[in-house]
Amino acid sequence: MGLLLVDMQEDFFSRSMTPEPADVIGKAAELLGAFRAAGAPVAHIHTVCAPDGSNAMPHWLPNKMLCVAGTPGVLTPEPLRPADGEFVAVKQHYDGFVDPGLEPWLREHGVDTVVVCGVYTQTCVRAAVLGAYQRGFRVIMATDALGTDDVDFANMNLAWLGARAATLLDNESILTSVI
């Protein structure tokens, strides 16, 4: 079993979000600590865009650029920073599995189930869940450690994903019965 942290980056946490960014970070840090203590694989999926916007999502251009390489916004909050030996997948759009190293790294580490947390539930988290599911991984979504900027759309996506591609569990359930 492995943990996937999706877009846990300062630019996303600087925007309005539900739950509050500190709550999402705290719940994700709780999972991260447990996975690290268990010696379980951890992978981070980060959005990183070129300063000139040449590889950014078109709807971010020209003036909504986020997670620009070399800026503080691309960084992960301190409690969630990648540690040595953890994989960091880089993407510019929604799906972290476009990084050609992510799936092989998970497989090399014996991962058959991924616990996914991150932001935003209805976009990049959804894409990571579907990317993992399409590649044959069992997927658990850590519902306490997800953030959104659109609660209704996120809830609709959670219901859809929970009925098809993922098991929805809170941190307590994950920490007591899964790892």
C-alpha positions as CSV (number, residue, x, y, z in Angstrom):
1,M,0.0,0.0,0.0
2,G,1.2,3.5,-0.8
3,L,0.2,7.1,-0.2
4,L,-0.3,9.6,-3.1
5,L,-0.4,13.3,-2.1
6,V,-1.8,15.3,-4.9
7,D,-1.0,19.0,-5.5
8,M,-0.2,19.7,-1.9
9,Q,1.4,23.0,-2.9
10,E,1.4,26.6,-1.5
11,D,-0.3,28.2,-4.5
12,F,-3.3,25.9,-4.1
13,F,-3.4,26.4,-0.3
14,S,-3.3,30.2,-0.8
15,R,-6.7,30.2,-2.4
16,S,-10.2,29.8,-0.8
17,M,-10.8,26.1,0.0
18,T,-13.1,23.8,2.0
19,P,-12.1,22.5,4.5
20,E,-9.7,25.2,5.5
21,P,-6.1,24.7,4.2
22,A,-4.7,24.1,7.7
23,D,-7.2,21.3,8.2
24,V,-6.4,19.6,4.9
25,I,-2.7,19.9,5.6
26,G,-3.1,18.6,9.1
27,K,-5.1,15.5,8.0
28,A,-2.7,14.8,5.2
29,A,0.3,15.1,7.6
30,E,-1.4,12.6,9.9
31,L,-1.5,10.1,7.1
32,L,2.0,10.9,5.9
33,G,3.4,10.4,9.3
34,A,1.6,7.0,9.6
35,F,2.8,5.8,6.2
36,R,6.4,6.9,6.9
37,A,6.3,5.2,10.3
38,A,5.1,2.0,8.7
39,G,7.8,2.2,6.0
40,A,5.2,2.4,3.3
41,P,5.9,4.0,-0.1
42,V,4.9,7.7,-0.5
43,A,4.6,9.5,-3.8
44,H,3.9,13.2,-4.3
45,I,2.2,14.6,-7.4
46,H,3.1,18.2,-8.1
47,T,2.0,20.7,-10.7
48,V,5.0,22.6,-12.1
49,C,4.6,25.1,-14.9
50,A,7.3,27.0,-16.9
51,P,7.6,30.7,-16.0
52,D,6.6,31.6,-19.6
53,G,3.4,29.6,-19.4
54,S,4.4,27.4,-22.3
55,N,3.2,24.2,-20.6
56,A,0.5,25.6,-18.4
57,M,-3.2,24.7,-18.6
58,P,-4.7,27.0,-21.2
59,H,-7.4,28.2,-18.8
60,W,-4.7,29.5,-16.5
61,L,-3.3,31.9,-19.2
62,P,-2.5,34.7,-19.3
63,N,-2.9,35.8,-15.7
64,K,-3.9,32.9,-13.5
65,M,-0.6,31.0,-13.5
66,L,-0.1,28.7,-10.5
67,C,2.8,26.5,-9.4
68,V,5.4,28.2,-11.5
69,A,8.8,26.7,-11.3
70,G,11.2,28.6,-9.1
71,T,8.4,30.4,-7.1
72,P,7.4,29.9,-3.5
73,G,3.9,28.8,-4.7
74,V,5.3,25.6,-6.2
75,L,6.6,24.4,-2.8
76,T,4.9,22.0,-0.5
77,P,3.9,23.2,3.0
78,E,6.6,22.1,5.5
79,P,4.6,19.3,7.2
80,L,4.1,17.6,3.8
81,R,7.5,18.1,2.2
82,P,8.9,15.1,0.3
83,A,11.5,13.1,2.2
84,D,14.5,11.2,0.7
85,G,13.3,8.1,-1.1
86,E,9.8,9.4,-1.8
87,F,8.8,9.8,-5.4
88,V,7.9,13.2,-6.8
89,A,5.8,13.1,-10.0
90,V,5.6,16.3,-12.0
91,K,2.7,17.2,-14.2
92,Q,1.3,20.4,-15.8
93,H,-2.3,19.4,-16.2
94,Y,-4.6,17.2,-14.2
95,D,-3.3,13.6,-14.3
96,G,-0.2,12.8,-12.3
97,F,0.2,9.5,-14.1
98,V,1.5,11.3,-17.1
99,D,4.8,11.3,-15.3
100,P,6.4,8.2,-16.8
101,G,8.1,7.3,-13.6
102,L,5.1,7.2,-11.2
103,E,3.5,3.8,-12.1
104,P,6.8,1.9,-12.4
105,W,8.0,3.4,-9.0
106,L,4.8,2.3,-7.3
107,R,5.1,-1.2,-8.9
108,E,8.8,-1.5,-7.9
109,H,7.7,-0.8,-4.3
110,G,5.1,-3.5,-4.3
111,V,2.1,-1.1,-4.2
112,D,-1.2,-2.6,-5.2
113,T,-3.4,-0.1,-3.3
114,V,-3.0,3.6,-3.2
115,V,-4.5,6.0,-0.6
116,V,-5.1,9.3,-2.3
117,C,-5.4,12.7,-0.6
118,G,-4.9,16.2,-1.9
119,V,-6.5,19.1,-3.8
120,Y,-8.7,19.7,-5.6
121,T,-11.1,16.8,-5.2
122,Q,-13.0,17.4,-8.4
123,T,-10.0,18.0,-10.6
124,C,-6.5,16.7,-10.0
125,V,-7.4,14.3,-7.2
126,R,-10.1,12.8,-9.4
127,A,-7.6,12.4,-12.3
128,A,-5.1,10.7,-9.9
129,V,-7.8,8.3,-8.7
130,L,-8.9,7.5,-12.2
131,G,-5.3,7.2,-13.4
132,A,-4.6,4.7,-10.6
133,Y,-7.8,2.8,-11.1
134,Q,-7.2,2.5,-14.9
135,R,-3.8,1.0,-14.2
136,G,-5.2,-1.7,-11.9
137,F,-4.5,-0.2,-8.5
138,R,-7.1,-0.5,-5.7
139,V,-7.9,3.1,-4.7
140,I,-8.8,4.5,-1.3
141,M,-9.7,8.2,-1.1
142,A,-8.8,9.8,2.3
143,T,-12.0,11.9,2.6
144,D,-10.6,13.9,5.6
145,A,-7.5,15.0,3.7
146,L,-9.2,16.4,0.5
147,G,-9.7,20.0,-0.3
148,T,-12.0,21.7,-2.8
149,D,-12.9,25.1,-4.2
150,D,-16.3,23.8,-5.2
151,V,-18.1,21.8,-2.6
152,D,-21.1,20.7,-4.7
153,F,-18.9,19.6,-7.6
154,A,-16.5,17.8,-5.2
155,N,-19.3,15.9,-3.5
156,M,-20.8,14.9,-6.8
157,N,-17.3,13.6,-7.8
158,L,-16.8,11.8,-4.5
159,A,-20.2,10.0,-5.0
160,W,-19.3,9.1,-8.6
161,L,-15.8,7.9,-7.7
162,G,-17.0,6.0,-4.6
163,A,-19.5,4.1,-6.7
164,R,-17.0,3.1,-9.4
165,A,-13.3,3.5,-8.8
166,A,-12.5,4.1,-5.1
167,T,-13.3,3.2,-1.5
168,L,-14.1,6.4,0.5
169,L,-12.6,6.3,4.0
170,D,-11.9,8.8,6.7
171,N,-8.4,9.0,8.4
172,E,-9.5,7.1,11.4
173,S,-10.7,4.2,9.3
174,I,-7.5,4.2,7.2
175,L,-5.2,4.5,10.3
176,T,-7.0,1.7,12.3
177,S,-7.8,-0.8,9.6
178,V,-5.8,-0.2,6.5
179,I,-2.2,0.5,7.3
